[in-house]
């Protein structure tokens, strides 16, 4: 099977949600590491961001934003913190073997920023 690298980019920029595809950066860091097999723990550095494994499909992001708006309407004080609590835990763990992430064919590592400000800070811990 041949793999391709999807360009690093913003996967979605919606009114109350922005999504960054960080798969390439995580994958490259794992490949360069001395560890060949283990688990990659990906964690956002901002309190209002969440990491998720998800297919990169625009309709999903739009549907998620609509769902979150229905559950926690925009006028509620501290809405972002409530949405973040609903989507917790905030980090993801991805196994890797031979320096390659063990993701499904269409799975990507996405960072969701819940305060409508695009934040790209995340940390990676490799165990193995």
MARTOR-288676 format. One record per residue (C-alpha): x, y, z; residue number from 1. Coordinates in Angstrom, 1 decimal, decimal comma. Layout:
// residues N
site east->X; north->Y; up->Z; mise->NUM .
...
***
This chain:
// residues 128
site east->0,0; north->0,0; up->0,0; mise->1 .
site east->1,3; north->3,5; up->-0,9; mise->2 .
site east->0,7; north->6,3; up->1,5; mise->3 .
site east->0,4; north->10,0; up->0,6; mise->4 .
site east->1,0; north->13,0; up->2,7; mise->5 .
site east->-1,9; north->15,4; up->2,9; mise->6 .
site east->-0,6; north->19,0; up->3,1; mise->7 .
site east->-0,6; north->20,6; up->6,6; mise->8 .
site east->-3,6; north->22,8; up->6,6; mise->9 .
site east->-6,7; north->24,1; up->8,3; mise->10 .
site east->-9,3; north->21,4; up->7,8; mise->11 .
site east->-12,2; north->23,6; up->8,7; mise->12 .
site east->-12,7; north->27,2; up->9,7; mise->13 .
site east->-16,2; north->27,7; up->11,0; mise->14 .
site east->-17,7; north->30,5; up->13,1; mise->15 .
site east->-17,1; north->28,8; up->16,5; mise->16 .
site east->-14,8; north->26,0; up->15,6; mise->17 .
site east->-11,5; north->25,7; up->13,7; mise->18 .
site east->-9,8; north->22,4; up->13,0; mise->19 .
site east->-6,1; north->21,9; up->12,2; mise->20 .
site east->-4,9; north->18,6; up->10,6; mise->21 .
site east->-1,6; north->17,9; up->12,5; mise->22 .
site east->-1,1; north->14,3; up->11,2; mise->23 .
site east->1,9; north->15,1; up->9,1; mise->24 .
site east->3,8; north->16,8; up->11,9; mise->25 .
site east->3,1; north->14,0; up->14,4; mise->26 .
site east->4,0; north->11,4; up->11,8; mise->27 .
site east->7,3; north->13,1; up->10,9; mise->28 .
site east->8,2; north->13,5; up->14,5; mise->29 .
site east->7,5; north->9,8; up->15,2; mise->30 .
site east->9,5; north->8,7; up->12,2; mise->31 .
site east->12,5; north->10,8; up->13,3; mise->32 .
site east->12,5; north->9,6; up->16,8; mise->33 .
site east->14,7; north->6,8; up->18,2; mise->34 .
site east->11,7; north->4,8; up->19,2; mise->35 .
site east->10,5; north->2,4; up->16,6; mise->36 .
site east->7,4; north->1,0; up->18,4; mise->37 .
site east->5,1; north->2,4; up->21,1; mise->38 .
site east->2,4; north->4,9; up->21,7; mise->39 .
site east->2,3; north->8,6; up->20,7; mise->40 .
site east->0,4; north->10,8; up->23,2; mise->41 .
site east->-0,8; north->14,0; up->21,5; mise->42 .
site east->-2,0; north->16,8; up->23,8; mise->43 .
site east->-3,2; north->20,3; up->23,0; mise->44 .
site east->-1,4; north->23,1; up->25,0; mise->45 .
site east->-4,4; north->25,5; up->25,1; mise->46 .
site east->-7,2; north->24,8; up->27,5; mise->47 .
site east->-9,9; north->25,3; up->24,8; mise->48 .
site east->-8,4; north->22,9; up->22,3; mise->49 .
site east->-9,1; north->19,2; up->21,8; mise->50 .
site east->-7,2; north->16,5; up->19,8; mise->51 .
site east->-9,3; north->13,9; up->18,0; mise->52 .
site east->-8,7; north->11,1; up->15,5; mise->53 .
site east->-11,2; north->11,8; up->12,7; mise->54 .
site east->-11,7; north->11,5; up->9,0; mise->55 .
site east->-11,0; north->14,8; up->7,3; mise->56 .
site east->-14,5; north->15,4; up->5,9; mise->57 .
site east->-15,9; north->18,9; up->5,8; mise->58 .
site east->-19,5; north->17,8; up->6,3; mise->59 .
site east->-18,6; north->16,2; up->9,7; mise->60 .
site east->-17,1; north->19,5; up->10,9; mise->61 .
site east->-20,1; north->21,5; up->9,9; mise->62 .
site east->-22,5; north->18,9; up->11,5; mise->63 .
site east->-20,4; north->19,0; up->14,7; mise->64 .
site east->-20,6; north->22,7; up->14,9; mise->65 .
site east->-24,4; north->22,6; up->14,5; mise->66 .
site east->-24,7; north->19,8; up->17,1; mise->67 .
site east->-22,6; north->21,7; up->19,6; mise->68 .
site east->-24,7; north->24,9; up->19,0; mise->69 .
site east->-27,8; north->22,9; up->19,7; mise->70 .
site east->-26,4; north->21,4; up->22,9; mise->71 .
site east->-24,7; north->24,5; up->24,2; mise->72 .
site east->-26,2; north->27,6; up->22,5; mise->73 .
site east->-23,8; north->30,5; up->21,6; mise->74 .
site east->-25,2; north->33,0; up->24,1; mise->75 .
site east->-24,3; north->31,0; up->27,2; mise->76 .
site east->-21,4; north->32,5; up->29,2; mise->77 .
site east->-18,2; north->30,4; up->29,1; mise->78 .
site east->-19,7; north->28,3; up->26,2; mise->79 .
site east->-16,2; north->27,2; up->25,0; mise->80 .
site east->-15,4; north->25,6; up->28,4; mise->81 .
site east->-18,7; north->23,7; up->28,5; mise->82 .
site east->-18,1; north->22,4; up->24,9; mise->83 .
site east->-14,6; north->21,4; up->25,8; mise->84 .
site east->-15,9; north->19,5; up->28,8; mise->85 .
site east->-18,4; north->17,7; up->26,6; mise->86 .
site east->-15,6; north->16,7; up->24,2; mise->87 .
site east->-13,1; north->15,5; up->26,8; mise->88 .
site east->-10,7; north->13,8; up->27,2; mise->89 .
site east->-8,6; north->16,4; up->25,4; mise->90 .
site east->-5,8; north->14,2; up->24,1; mise->91 .
site east->-5,4; north->11,1; up->21,9; mise->92 .
site east->-3,1; north->8,1; up->22,0; mise->93 .
site east->-1,9; north->6,6; up->18,7; mise->94 .
site east->0,1; north->3,4; up->18,5; mise->95 .
site east->3,1; north->3,3; up->16,1; mise->96 .
site east->5,2; north->0,4; up->14,7; mise->97 .
site east->8,4; north->0,7; up->12,8; mise->98 .
site east->8,2; north->4,5; up->13,2; mise->99 .
site east->4,8; north->4,7; up->11,4; mise->100 .
site east->1,6; north->5,8; up->13,0; mise->101 .
site east->-1,1; north->3,0; up->13,1; mise->102 .
site east->-4,0; north->5,0; up->11,8; mise->103 .
site east->-6,8; north->3,8; up->9,6; mise->104 .
site east->-6,8; north->4,6; up->5,9; mise->105 .
site east->-8,7; north->7,8; up->6,1; mise->106 .
site east->-8,0; north->8,7; up->9,8; mise->107 .
site east->-6,2; north->12,0; up->10,6; mise->108 .
site east->-5,1; north->13,6; up->13,8; mise->109 .
site east->-7,1; north->16,8; up->14,2; mise->110 .
site east->-6,8; north->19,6; up->16,7; mise->111 .
site east->-10,1; north->21,3; up->17,4; mise->112 .
site east->-9,9; north->24,9; up->18,6; mise->113 .
site east->-13,2; north->25,7; up->20,4; mise->114 .
site east->-12,9; north->29,5; up->20,9; mise->115 .
site east->-12,9; north->30,4; up->17,1; mise->116 .
site east->-9,2; north->31,3; up->17,4; mise->117 .
site east->-7,0; north->29,0; up->15,5; mise->118 .
site east->-4,4; north->27,6; up->17,9; mise->119 .
site east->-1,7; north->25,3; up->16,7; mise->120 .
site east->0,2; north->24,5; up->19,9; mise->121 .
site east->0,4; north->20,8; up->20,9; mise->122 .
site east->2,8; north->18,5; up->22,6; mise->123 .
site east->3,9; north->14,9; up->21,8; mise->124 .
site east->5,1; north->12,3; up->24,2; mise->125 .
site east->6,4; north->9,0; up->22,8; mise->126 .
site east->6,4; north->5,9; up->24,9; mise->127 .
site east->7,9; north->2,7; up->23,8; mise->128 .
***
